[in-house]
Amino acid sequence: MARREQPMAFERNGDRIQIHLGNEERELIADLADQFRSVVTEDSSPDLRRLYPTAYPDDSDKDSEYASLVHDDLLRSRLEAVETVEATAHSDSIDPDELAAWMSLLSGLRLLLGTRLDISEEDGFDPDAPDAPTRALLAWLGLLLEESVEAATGYLPPHVHQ
């Protein structure tokens, strides 16, 4: 098995999680967090549909009631995640709760971008397509999310040797 060239973005070290991202990557994450805040507080964008999926597709009354019960809590937790990521974007390490906020933001960003691109898991990648940079960003966010989950669970994939 091949040795991974770069360290994982997130690596558990006792009760802390080390962040192995360069300054440009950290700036990008902080900028994306700020953009995410702007979109979710707008609250009228059709791009938010994957962030607030329909609970009762066959009953609009129940779905409206459900949305009114959970929407504010979901919004608040997303905004708290943005604040945590912005506050820790340049930290060398974070605690498990802060990692959970990173995971929440990364997941939300992926849902938002995937909606904007109108893509599914089956869609391929065309490097010459006009949306290739956004799709590459989506893939990178997916990698960060995967590595954050691995750090959270203490899982080391078989392709990474210490």
DONU-18570 format. One record per residue: z, y, x of N, C-alpha, C, O in turn. Coordinates in nm, 2 decimals, always signed. Last residue first. Example, Ala and Ser with C-alpha at 12.3 -4.5 7.8 and 13.67 -1.06 7.14 Angstrom:
[site [+0.71; -0.22; +1.28]; [+0.71; -0.11; +1.37]; [+0.79; +0.00; +1.29]; [+0.80; +0.11; +1.34]]
[site [+0.78; -0.57; +1.32]; [+0.78; -0.45; +1.23]; [+0.78; -0.33; +1.32]; [+0.85; -0.33; +1.42]]
***
This chain:
[site [+0.96; +0.48; +0.14]; [+1.05; +0.57; +0.21]; [+1.05; +0.54; +0.36]; [+1.12; +0.61; +0.43]]
[site [+0.65; +0.47; -0.04]; [+0.75; +0.40; +0.05]; [+0.83; +0.51; +0.12]; [+0.78; +0.62; +0.16]]
[site [+0.50; +0.45; -0.34]; [+0.57; +0.54; -0.25]; [+0.67; +0.46; -0.17]; [+0.76; +0.40; -0.22]]
[site [+0.40; +0.26; -0.52]; [+0.31; +0.32; -0.42]; [+0.37; +0.41; -0.32]; [+0.30; +0.46; -0.23]]
[site [+0.61; +0.20; -0.70]; [+0.58; +0.11; -0.59]; [+0.48; +0.16; -0.49]; [+0.48; +0.11; -0.37]]
[site [+0.82; +0.49; -0.77]; [+0.71; +0.40; -0.79]; [+0.67; +0.31; -0.67]; [+0.70; +0.35; -0.56]]
[site [+1.15; +0.50; -0.83]; [+1.06; +0.52; -0.72]; [+0.94; +0.43; -0.74]; [+0.95; +0.31; -0.73]]
[site [+1.37; +0.65; -1.05]; [+1.27; +0.55; -1.03]; [+1.18; +0.59; -0.92]; [+1.14; +0.71; -0.91]]
[site [+1.56; +0.82; -1.14]; [+1.59; +0.76; -1.01]; [+1.48; +0.65; -0.98]; [+1.50; +0.57; -0.89]]
[site [+1.51; +0.97; -1.36]; [+1.56; +0.83; -1.38]; [+1.59; +0.76; -1.25]; [+1.64; +0.65; -1.26]]
[site [+1.44; +1.21; -1.25]; [+1.54; +1.21; -1.35]; [+1.60; +1.07; -1.36]; [+1.72; +1.05; -1.38]]
[site [+1.22; +1.14; -1.09]; [+1.34; +1.19; -1.03]; [+1.46; +1.19; -1.12]; [+1.57; +1.16; -1.08]]
[site [+1.04; +1.06; -1.29]; [+1.08; +0.96; -1.19]; [+1.21; +1.01; -1.12]; [+1.30; +0.93; -1.09]]
[site [+1.01; +1.30; -1.42]; [+1.07; +1.19; -1.49]; [+1.12; +1.09; -1.39]; [+1.23; +1.03; -1.41]]
[site [+0.88; +1.45; -1.22]; [+1.02; +1.49; -1.26]; [+1.09; +1.38; -1.34]; [+1.21; +1.37; -1.33]]
[site [+0.65; +1.31; -1.20]; [+0.74; +1.30; -1.08]; [+0.88; +1.35; -1.12]; [+0.98; +1.31; -1.07]]
[site [+0.53; +1.37; -1.45]; [+0.56; +1.23; -1.41]; [+0.66; +1.22; -1.30]; [+0.75; +1.14; -1.30]]
[site [+0.51; +1.65; -1.42]; [+0.60; +1.59; -1.53]; [+0.63; +1.45; -1.49]; [+0.75; +1.40; -1.51]]
[site [+0.33; +1.67; -1.21]; [+0.46; +1.72; -1.20]; [+0.56; +1.66; -1.30]; [+0.67; +1.63; -1.27]]
[site [+0.11; +1.55; -1.34]; [+0.17; +1.49; -1.22]; [+0.31; +1.54; -1.20]; [+0.40; +1.46; -1.17]]
[site [+0.06; +1.73; -1.54]; [+0.10; +1.60; -1.57]; [+0.16; +1.52; -1.46]; [+0.26; +1.45; -1.47]]
[site [-0.01; +1.96; -1.39]; [+0.12; +1.96; -1.47]; [+0.16; +1.82; -1.51]; [+0.28; +1.79; -1.51]]
[site [-0.25; +1.85; -1.30]; [-0.14; +1.88; -1.20]; [-0.01; +1.89; -1.27]; [+0.09; +1.84; -1.23]]
[site [-0.40; +1.84; -1.53]; [-0.37; +1.72; -1.46]; [-0.25; +1.74; -1.36]; [-0.17; +1.65; -1.35]]
[site [-0.41; +2.11; -1.60]; [-0.35; +2.02; -1.69]; [-0.31; +1.89; -1.62]; [-0.20; +1.83; -1.64]]
[site [-0.56; +2.20; -1.38]; [-0.42; +2.25; -1.40]; [-0.34; +2.16; -1.50]; [-0.23; +2.12; -1.47]]
[site [-0.80; +2.08; -1.44]; [-0.73; +2.04; -1.32]; [-0.58; +2.09; -1.33]; [-0.49; +2.02; -1.28]]
[site [-0.86; +2.21; -1.68]; [-0.83; +2.06; -1.69]; [-0.76; +2.02; -1.56]; [-0.68; +1.93; -1.57]]
[site [-0.90; +2.46; -1.57]; [-0.79; +2.44; -1.67]; [-0.76; +2.30; -1.68]; [-0.64; +2.26; -1.69]]
[site [-1.13; +2.41; -1.41]; [-1.00; +2.46; -1.35]; [-0.88; +2.44; -1.44]; [-0.77; +2.40; -1.40]]
[site [-1.32; +2.31; -1.61]; [-1.27; +2.22; -1.50]; [-1.14; +2.28; -1.44]; [-1.05; +2.20; -1.42]]
[site [-1.46; +2.44; -1.80]; [-1.32; +2.43; -1.82]; [-1.25; +2.35; -1.71]; [-1.13; +2.31; -1.73]]
[site [-1.73; +2.41; -1.73]; [-1.67; +2.55; -1.72]; [-1.51; +2.54; -1.73]; [-1.45; +2.63; -1.68]]
[site [-1.78; +2.13; -1.51]; [-1.76; +2.19; -1.65]; [-1.70; +2.32; -1.64]; [-1.62; +2.35; -1.54]]
[site [-1.78; +2.00; -1.28]; [-1.88; +2.11; -1.29]; [-1.86; +2.18; -1.43]; [-1.93; +2.28; -1.45]]
[site [-1.60; +1.79; -1.29]; [-1.57; +1.90; -1.20]; [-1.66; +2.02; -1.21]; [-1.63; +2.13; -1.17]]
[site [-1.50; +1.64; -1.57]; [-1.62; +1.68; -1.51]; [-1.60; +1.80; -1.42]; [-1.57; +1.91; -1.48]]
[site [-1.31; +1.38; -1.68]; [-1.30; +1.50; -1.60]; [-1.44; +1.53; -1.54]; [-1.49; +1.44; -1.46]]
[site [-1.28; +1.24; -2.02]; [-1.30; +1.24; -1.87]; [-1.29; +1.38; -1.81]; [-1.27; +1.48; -1.88]]
[site [-1.06; +1.17; -2.29]; [-1.16; +1.26; -2.23]; [-1.16; +1.24; -2.07]; [-1.06; +1.23; -2.01]]
[site [-0.85; +1.02; -2.38]; [-0.97; +0.95; -2.35]; [-1.08; +1.03; -2.28]; [-1.17; +0.98; -2.22]]
[site [-0.65; +1.19; -2.46]; [-0.63; +1.11; -2.34]; [-0.76; +1.04; -2.29]; [-0.77; +1.01; -2.17]]
[site [-0.83; +1.49; -2.56]; [-0.75; +1.37; -2.58]; [-0.73; +1.29; -2.45]; [-0.80; +1.33; -2.35]]
[site [-0.87; +1.84; -2.61]; [-0.89; +1.72; -2.54]; [-0.79; +1.61; -2.59]; [-0.69; +1.64; -2.64]]
[site [-0.88; +2.12; -2.66]; [-0.92; +2.03; -2.76]; [-0.96; +1.89; -2.69]; [-1.06; +1.84; -2.72]]
[site [-0.78; +2.31; -2.50]; [-0.90; +2.25; -2.45]; [-0.96; +2.15; -2.55]; [-1.07; +2.10; -2.54]]
[site [-0.56; +2.38; -2.65]; [-0.66; +2.48; -2.62]; [-0.79; +2.42; -2.58]; [-0.90; +2.47; -2.61]]
[site [-0.42; +2.14; -2.63]; [-0.47; +2.19; -2.76]; [-0.58; +2.29; -2.74]; [-0.68; +2.29; -2.81]]
[site [-0.37; +2.12; -2.36]; [-0.44; +2.02; -2.43]; [-0.50; +2.06; -2.56]; [-0.61; +2.03; -2.60]]
[site [-0.20; +2.35; -2.34]; [-0.33; +2.34; -2.27]; [-0.42; +2.24; -2.33]; [-0.54; +2.26; -2.35]]
[site [+0.02; +2.26; -2.50]; [-0.05; +2.39; -2.53]; [-0.19; +2.38; -2.46]; [-0.29; +2.42; -2.53]]
[site [+0.10; +2.03; -2.37]; [+0.06; +2.02; -2.51]; [-0.02; +2.15; -2.54]; [-0.12; +2.14; -2.61]]
[site [+0.16; +2.13; -2.11]; [+0.06; +2.03; -2.13]; [+0.01; +2.03; -2.27]; [-0.11; +2.02; -2.30]]
[site [+0.38; +2.30; -2.18]; [+0.26; +2.36; -2.12]; [+0.14; +2.26; -2.14]; [+0.03; +2.30; -2.17]]
[site [+0.56; +2.11; -2.27]; [+0.51; +2.21; -2.36]; [+0.38; +2.27; -2.31]; [+0.29; +2.29; -2.39]]
[site [+0.61; +1.97; -2.02]; [+0.55; +1.90; -2.14]; [+0.49; +2.00; -2.24]; [+0.38; +1.98; -2.29]]
[site [+0.72; +2.17; -1.87]; [+0.59; +2.11; -1.82]; [+0.53; +2.04; -1.94]; [+0.41; +2.04; -1.96]]
[site [+0.95; +2.23; -2.02]; [+0.85; +2.33; -2.00]; [+0.71; +2.27; -1.96]; [+0.61; +2.30; -2.02]]
[site [+1.09; +1.99; -2.00]; [+1.05; +2.04; -2.13]; [+0.94; +2.14; -2.12]; [+0.85; +2.14; -2.20]]
[site [+1.12; +1.97; -1.72]; [+1.05; +1.87; -1.79]; [+1.00; +1.92; -1.93]; [+0.89; +1.89; -1.97]]
[site [+1.29; +2.19; -1.68]; [+1.16; +2.18; -1.62]; [+1.07; +2.08; -1.69]; [+0.95; +2.11; -1.72]]
[site [+1.51; +2.10; -1.83]; [+1.44; +2.22; -1.87]; [+1.30; +2.23; -1.81]; [+1.21; +2.26; -1.88]]
[site [+1.58; +1.88; -1.67]; [+1.54; +1.86; -1.81]; [+1.47; +1.98; -1.86]; [+1.37; +1.96; -1.94]]
[site [+1.66; +2.02; -1.44]; [+1.54; +1.93; -1.43]; [+1.49; +1.90; -1.57]; [+1.37; +1.90; -1.60]]
[site [+1.90; +2.13; -1.53]; [+1.79; +2.22; -1.50]; [+1.65; +2.14; -1.49]; [+1.55; +2.19; -1.53]]
[site [+2.04; +1.89; -1.56]; [+2.01; +1.98; -1.68]; [+1.90; +2.07; -1.65]; [+1.82; +2.09; -1.74]]
[site [+2.06; +1.80; -1.29]; [+1.98; +1.73; -1.39]; [+1.95; +1.81; -1.52]; [+1.85; +1.79; -1.58]]
[site [+2.00; +2.09; -1.07]; [+2.09; +1.99; -1.13]; [+2.01; +1.92; -1.24]; [+1.90; +1.96; -1.28]]
[site [+1.79; +2.16; -0.78]; [+1.84; +2.19; -0.92]; [+1.93; +2.07; -0.97]; [+1.92; +1.96; -0.91]]
[site [+1.70; +2.31; -0.48]; [+1.74; +2.20; -0.56]; [+1.79; +2.25; -0.69]; [+1.83; +2.36; -0.71]]
[site [+1.58; +2.55; -0.39]; [+1.56; +2.43; -0.31]; [+1.59; +2.30; -0.39]; [+1.53; +2.20; -0.38]]
[site [+1.43; +2.78; -0.62]; [+1.55; +2.71; -0.56]; [+1.50; +2.58; -0.49]; [+1.40; +2.53; -0.51]]
[site [+1.24; +2.92; -0.75]; [+1.24; +2.93; -0.60]; [+1.36; +2.86; -0.54]; [+1.39; +2.88; -0.42]]
[site [+1.29; +2.86; -1.02]; [+1.15; +2.83; -0.96]; [+1.15; +2.83; -0.81]; [+1.07; +2.76; -0.74]]
[site [+1.51; +2.91; -1.16]; [+1.52; +2.81; -1.05]; [+1.39; +2.78; -0.98]; [+1.38; +2.69; -0.90]]
[site [+1.45; +3.10; -1.35]; [+1.57; +3.13; -1.27]; [+1.57; +3.03; -1.15]; [+1.63; +3.06; -1.05]]
[site [+1.23; +2.98; -1.48]; [+1.21; +3.11; -1.41]; [+1.33; +3.14; -1.31]; [+1.31; +3.19; -1.20]]
[site [+1.37; +2.76; -1.59]; [+1.26; +2.74; -1.49]; [+1.24; +2.87; -1.41]; [+1.22; +2.87; -1.29]]
[site [+1.54; +2.90; -1.77]; [+1.59; +2.81; -1.66]; [+1.49; +2.79; -1.55]; [+1.52; +2.80; -1.43]]
[site [+1.36; +3.02; -1.94]; [+1.46; +3.10; -1.86]; [+1.51; +3.02; -1.75]; [+1.52; +3.08; -1.64]]
[site [+1.23; +2.80; -2.05]; [+1.15; +2.90; -1.98]; [+1.25; +2.98; -1.89]; [+1.22; +3.00; -1.77]]
[site [+1.44; +2.68; -2.19]; [+1.38; +2.61; -2.08]; [+1.30; +2.71; -1.99]; [+1.30; +2.70; -1.87]]
[site [+1.49; +2.87; -2.38]; [+1.60; +2.84; -2.28]; [+1.54; +2.77; -2.16]; [+1.57; +2.80; -2.05]]
[site [+1.25; +2.85; -2.52]; [+1.28; +2.97; -2.46]; [+1.39; +2.95; -2.35]; [+1.39; +3.02; -2.24]]
[site [+1.29; +2.59; -2.63]; [+1.18; +2.62; -2.54]; [+1.20; +2.74; -2.46]; [+1.17; +2.75; -2.34]]
[site [+1.52; +2.62; -2.78]; [+1.53; +2.53; -2.67]; [+1.41; +2.55; -2.57]; [+1.43; +2.54; -2.45]]
[site [+1.42; +2.81; -2.98]; [+1.53; +2.84; -2.89]; [+1.53; +2.75; -2.77]; [+1.55; +2.80; -2.65]]
[site [+1.22; +2.64; -3.10]; [+1.18; +2.77; -3.03]; [+1.29; +2.81; -2.93]; [+1.26; +2.84; -2.82]]
[site [+1.38; +2.45; -3.21]; [+1.28; +2.41; -3.11]; [+1.24; +2.53; -3.03]; [+1.23; +2.52; -2.91]]
[site [+1.54; +2.60; -3.39]; [+1.60; +2.53; -3.28]; [+1.50; +2.49; -3.17]; [+1.53; +2.50; -3.05]]
[site [+1.34; +2.70; -3.56]; [+1.41; +2.80; -3.48]; [+1.49; +2.73; -3.36]; [+1.50; +2.78; -3.25]]
[site [+1.24; +2.45; -3.67]; [+1.15; +2.55; -3.60]; [+1.24; +2.64; -3.51]; [+1.21; +2.65; -3.39]]
[site [+1.39; +2.29; -3.84]; [+1.39; +2.26; -3.70]; [+1.32; +2.37; -3.61]; [+1.34; +2.38; -3.49]]
[site [+1.38; +2.39; -4.11]; [+1.51; +2.34; -4.05]; [+1.50; +2.33; -3.90]; [+1.61; +2.36; -3.84]]
[site [+1.12; +2.46; -4.16]; [+1.22; +2.56; -4.17]; [+1.35; +2.52; -4.11]; [+1.43; +2.60; -4.06]]
[site [+1.00; +2.20; -4.14]; [+0.97; +2.30; -4.04]; [+1.07; +2.42; -4.04]; [+1.11; +2.47; -3.93]]
[site [+1.11; +2.08; -4.37]; [+1.14; +2.03; -4.24]; [+1.12; +2.14; -4.13]; [+1.20; +2.16; -4.04]]
[site [+0.98; +2.24; -4.56]; [+1.13; +2.24; -4.56]; [+1.17; +2.19; -4.42]; [+1.27; +2.24; -4.36]]
[site [+0.72; +2.18; -4.51]; [+0.76; +2.32; -4.50]; [+0.92; +2.32; -4.49]; [+0.97; +2.40; -4.41]]
[site [+0.72; +1.91; -4.57]; [+0.69; +1.95; -4.44]; [+0.73; +2.09; -4.41]; [+0.78; +2.12; -4.31]]
[site [+0.78; +1.90; -4.84]; [+0.88; +1.84; -4.75]; [+0.85; +1.89; -4.60]; [+0.94; +1.92; -4.53]]
[site [+0.54; +2.04; -4.93]; [+0.67; +2.09; -4.96]; [+0.78; +2.04; -4.86]; [+0.86; +2.11; -4.80]]
[site [+0.33; +1.87; -4.84]; [+0.34; +2.00; -4.78]; [+0.48; +2.07; -4.81]; [+0.53; +2.14; -4.73]]
[site [+0.29; +1.56; -4.77]; [+0.38; +1.63; -4.86]; [+0.41; +1.77; -4.80]; [+0.50; +1.78; -4.72]]
[site [+0.16; +1.42; -4.58]; [+0.12; +1.40; -4.72]; [+0.20; +1.48; -4.82]; [+0.18; +1.47; -4.94]]
[site [+0.27; +1.47; -4.34]; [+0.13; +1.51; -4.36]; [+0.09; +1.50; -4.51]; [+0.00; +1.57; -4.55]]
[site [+0.55; +1.57; -4.23]; [+0.52; +1.50; -4.36]; [+0.37; +1.54; -4.39]; [+0.35; +1.64; -4.47]]
[site [+0.55; +1.69; -3.98]; [+0.64; +1.57; -4.00]; [+0.60; +1.49; -4.13]; [+0.61; +1.37; -4.13]]
[site [+0.32; +1.82; -3.76]; [+0.35; +1.80; -3.90]; [+0.44; +1.67; -3.91]; [+0.40; +1.57; -3.86]]
[site [+0.44; +1.96; -3.45]; [+0.36; +1.87; -3.53]; [+0.41; +1.86; -3.68]; [+0.52; +1.88; -3.71]]
[site [+0.45; +2.19; -3.26]; [+0.52; +2.18; -3.39]; [+0.44; +2.09; -3.48]; [+0.38; +2.14; -3.58]]
[site [+0.29; +2.16; -3.05]; [+0.43; +2.19; -3.02]; [+0.52; +2.17; -3.15]; [+0.63; +2.15; -3.14]]
[site [+0.04; +2.14; -3.16]; [+0.10; +2.02; -3.10]; [+0.24; +2.04; -3.06]; [+0.32; +1.94; -3.05]]
[site [+0.00; +2.40; -3.26]; [+0.01; +2.29; -3.35]; [+0.07; +2.16; -3.29]; [+0.14; +2.09; -3.36]]
[site [-0.04; +2.63; -3.11]; [+0.10; +2.58; -3.11]; [+0.11; +2.45; -3.20]; [+0.22; +2.39; -3.21]]
[site [-0.29; +2.74; -3.14]; [-0.27; +2.65; -3.02]; [-0.13; +2.59; -3.02]; [-0.10; +2.50; -2.94]]
[site [-0.28; +2.92; -3.34]; [-0.32; +2.78; -3.38]; [-0.30; +2.68; -3.26]; [-0.29; +2.56; -3.28]]
[site [-0.01; +3.15; -3.33]; [-0.13; +3.09; -3.26]; [-0.15; +2.95; -3.31]; [-0.06; +2.87; -3.32]]
[site [+0.22; +3.26; -3.42]; [+0.11; +3.25; -3.51]; [-0.02; +3.18; -3.46]; [-0.12; +3.17; -3.52]]
[site [+0.41; +3.29; -3.22]; [+0.44; +3.20; -3.34]; [+0.33; +3.19; -3.44]; [+0.35; +3.13; -3.55]]
[site [+0.49; +3.44; -3.00]; [+0.39; +3.49; -3.09]; [+0.40; +3.42; -3.23]; [+0.39; +3.48; -3.33]]
[site [+0.65; +3.28; -2.86]; [+0.72; +3.38; -2.94]; [+0.62; +3.45; -3.03]; [+0.66; +3.51; -3.13]]
[site [+0.47; +3.12; -2.73]; [+0.56; +3.06; -2.83]; [+0.63; +3.16; -2.92]; [+0.67; +3.13; -3.03]]
[site [+0.33; +3.30; -2.56]; [+0.26; +3.23; -2.67]; [+0.36; +3.18; -2.77]; [+0.33; +3.19; -2.89]]
[site [+0.53; +3.40; -2.39]; [+0.45; +3.49; -2.47]; [+0.38; +3.42; -2.59]; [+0.38; +3.47; -2.70]]
[site [+0.62; +3.16; -2.27]; [+0.71; +3.24; -2.35]; [+0.63; +3.33; -2.45]; [+0.66; +3.34; -2.57]]
[site [+0.39; +3.10; -2.12]; [+0.43; +3.01; -2.23]; [+0.53; +3.09; -2.33]; [+0.51; +3.07; -2.45]]
[site [+0.39; +3.31; -1.94]; [+0.28; +3.30; -2.03]; [+0.32; +3.21; -2.15]; [+0.29; +3.24; -2.27]]
[site [+0.62; +3.23; -1.80]; [+0.62; +3.36; -1.86]; [+0.51; +3.36; -1.97]; [+0.53; +3.42; -2.08]]
[site [+0.54; +2.99; -1.70]; [+0.66; +2.99; -1.78]; [+0.66; +3.12; -1.86]; [+0.68; +3.12; -1.98]]
[site [+0.33; +3.07; -1.53]; [+0.30; +2.98; -1.65]; [+0.42; +2.99; -1.75]; [+0.40; +2.99; -1.87]]
[site [+0.48; +3.20; -1.33]; [+0.38; +3.27; -1.41]; [+0.35; +3.20; -1.54]; [+0.34; +3.26; -1.65]]
[site [+0.63; +2.98; -1.23]; [+0.70; +3.10; -1.29]; [+0.61; +3.18; -1.38]; [+0.64; +3.22; -1.49]]
[site [+0.41; +2.83; -1.14]; [+0.50; +2.77; -1.24]; [+0.58; +2.89; -1.31]; [+0.59; +2.89; -1.43]]
[site [+0.31; +3.00; -0.94]; [+0.23; +2.96; -1.05]; [+0.32; +2.91; -1.17]; [+0.29; +2.94; -1.28]]
[site [+0.53; +3.01; -0.76]; [+0.48; +3.14; -0.83]; [+0.40; +3.10; -0.95]; [+0.41; +3.16; -1.06]]
[site [+0.52; +2.75; -0.68]; [+0.64; +2.80; -0.75]; [+0.61; +2.93; -0.82]; [+0.65; +2.94; -0.94]]
[site [+0.28; +2.74; -0.55]; [+0.30; +2.65; -0.66]; [+0.42; +2.70; -0.75]; [+0.42; +2.70; -0.87]]
[site [+0.33; +2.92; -0.34]; [+0.22; +2.95; -0.44]; [+0.24; +2.87; -0.57]; [+0.22; +2.91; -0.68]]
[site [+0.53; +2.79; -0.20]; [+0.56; +2.92; -0.27]; [+0.45; +2.95; -0.37]; [+0.49; +3.00; -0.48]]
[site [+0.53; +2.43; -0.27]; [+0.51; +2.55; -0.19]; [+0.53; +2.68; -0.27]; [+0.55; +2.68; -0.39]]
[site [+0.79; +2.20; -0.36]; [+0.67; +2.28; -0.39]; [+0.66; +2.40; -0.30]; [+0.76; +2.45; -0.25]]
[site [+1.01; +2.00; -0.40]; [+0.92; +2.01; -0.28]; [+0.79; +2.08; -0.33]; [+0.69; +2.01; -0.34]]
[site [+1.34; +2.01; -0.49]; [+1.21; +2.06; -0.53]; [+1.12; +2.08; -0.41]; [+1.16; +2.16; -0.32]]
[site [+1.59; +1.77; -0.54]; [+1.52; +1.85; -0.45]; [+1.38; +1.89; -0.51]; [+1.32; +1.81; -0.57]]
[site [+1.85; +1.74; -0.75]; [+1.71; +1.71; -0.74]; [+1.64; +1.81; -0.65]; [+1.65; +1.93; -0.68]]
[site [+2.18; +1.60; -0.71]; [+2.09; +1.71; -0.72]; [+1.94; +1.66; -0.71]; [+1.92; +1.55; -0.67]]
[site [+2.35; +1.39; -0.67]; [+2.35; +1.45; -0.80]; [+2.26; +1.58; -0.81]; [+2.27; +1.65; -0.91]]
[site [+2.13; +1.24; -0.44]; [+2.27; +1.24; -0.50]; [+2.27; +1.29; -0.64]; [+2.19; +1.25; -0.73]]
[site [+1.85; +1.36; -0.49]; [+1.93; +1.35; -0.37]; [+2.07; +1.36; -0.41]; [+2.13; +1.47; -0.42]]
[site [+1.53; +1.30; -0.62]; [+1.67; +1.29; -0.64]; [+1.74; +1.28; -0.50]; [+1.70; +1.20; -0.42]]
[site [+1.26; +1.52; -0.61]; [+1.32; +1.40; -0.54]; [+1.47; +1.40; -0.56]; [+1.54; +1.50; -0.52]]
[site [+0.95; +1.64; -0.70]; [+1.09; +1.63; -0.73]; [+1.15; +1.50; -0.67]; [+1.09; +1.40; -0.68]]
[site [+0.70; +1.60; -0.58]; [+0.75; +1.74; -0.61]; [+0.90; +1.75; -0.64]; [+0.96; +1.85; -0.61]]
[site [+0.70; +1.38; -0.30]; [+0.70; +1.40; -0.44]; [+0.75; +1.54; -0.47]; [+0.83; +1.59; -0.39]]
[site [+0.54; +1.48; +0.01]; [+0.65; +1.43; -0.07]; [+0.63; +1.45; -0.22]; [+0.55; +1.54; -0.26]]
[site [+0.20; +1.36; +0.09]; [+0.30; +1.47; +0.06]; [+0.42; +1.41; -0.01]; [+0.41; +1.31; -0.08]]
[site [+0.08; +1.10; +0.12]; [+0.07; +1.20; +0.22]; [+0.18; +1.31; +0.21]; [+0.23; +1.36; +0.31]]
[site [+0.22; +0.78; +0.07]; [+0.19; +0.91; +0.01]; [+0.19; +1.02; +0.12]; [+0.28; +1.02; +0.20]]
[site [+0.07; +0.50; +0.22]; [+0.18; +0.59; +0.22]; [+0.14; +0.72; +0.16]; [+0.03; +0.77; +0.19]]
[site [-0.07; +0.23; +0.04]; [-0.09; +0.35; +0.12]; [+0.04; +0.43; +0.11]; [+0.10; +0.44; +0.00]]
[site [+0.00; -0.12; +0.08]; [+0.00; +0.00; +0.00]; [+0.00; +0.12; +0.09]; [+0.06; +0.13; +0.19]]
***
